[in-house]
Amino acid sequence: MSLLIYAESADGKFKKVAFELASYAKKVAESLGTTVTAVTVNAGNVSELSKYGVDKVLKVTYDKLAHFNAKAYADVIKQAAQKENAHVIVLSSTTDSLYLAPLVAVGLEAGFASNVVGLPVATAPFQVKRTAFSNKAFTITEITTGVKVLSLAKNSFGLIENSSNLSEEDFTPNLNEADFSVKVESVEKSTGKVTIADADIVVSGGRGLKGPENWGMLEELAATLGAATACSKPVSDLGWRPHSEHVGQTGKPVATNLYIAVGISGAIQHIAGINSSKVKVVINTDAEAPFFKVADYGIVGDAFDIVPRLTQKLKEF
Ligand code: FAD
């Protein structure tokens, strides 16, 4: 029995979530008394995984997998799990992995739990804690199947260094034409800026900023912090910002280390999408704005006064 993770990479480099997943898997493996195997697809420097406790890597190098293809990737993970006799398979919650995890579970006839936060509550029976109702509640879910597939909520565990003696093995999955019957083309918009998906910090603006001409100060704050910019739904509906920046229940979910909300009231649909962020800072003129109820730090004040001063102070560090 072993525990398998899918360590995601892009352009040969591991994504940060791969290391978070490895850190998490190591702790789960310890509680189950087993080891961690990672399967990688066209990844470069797999030895990086040893820093986070991975014991073994199954390296898949396959030209046809250069672009994400859910069916083929799910087959790779399934075959790796079967080869390793893995009883617990853990994926992350990126867009690709959220697509893959249920396919892997179906392929392995396994029980599946998404949005897992924290280590298993119990290992026999196997129970995990998950977020529910757009992050407004937690549930404890028991998985009764022999093989279990989990997807770990983003930024829910963090990175834990835990060096291991990594062994590497080339793995050639058995894929056929049917695996590639659906072709997915992805178009990456390259702005040169940090994207919401990769960001540790997000600076987000709402209707309180009055118009698109005022976004310069948010962009400057974001650039100073190495952050991505985001916005509330009405802001993108009004065309002040691109739809790709809309966060919330109907937009992108955000689970960053720091979320700074400027001129956003904190409607339930907005909070639902950002509530998993670790530290939430709110800047709003209205002390009664609902966002303050979920904020870790709040500034009651005018964004046009506070934001430039905050940026200036940060630049002085
Ligand atoms: P407002 O509600 O207009 O708030 C502006 C805030 O700015 C106010 O709190 C005000 O006090 C403050 N302010 C004004 N001037 C200043 C200043 N100078 N400095 C500082 N603060 C100032 N919304 C989302 O964001 N994401 C979603 O995914 C989403 N999905 C939805 C789904 C459904 C089905 C529905 C019905 C709604 C959804 N909404 C969503 C909309 C949501 O209900 C709110 O209407 C929206 O979030 C409000 O956006 P806002 O906070 O930018 O604007």
Residues whose N, C-alpha, C, O or C-beta is under 5 A from the ligand:
A	BS01	FAD	G206 R207 G208 C231 S232 K233 P234 V247 G248 Q249 T250 G251 G263 I264 S265 G266 A267 Q269 H270 I283 N284 T285 D286 A289 G301 D302 A303 F304
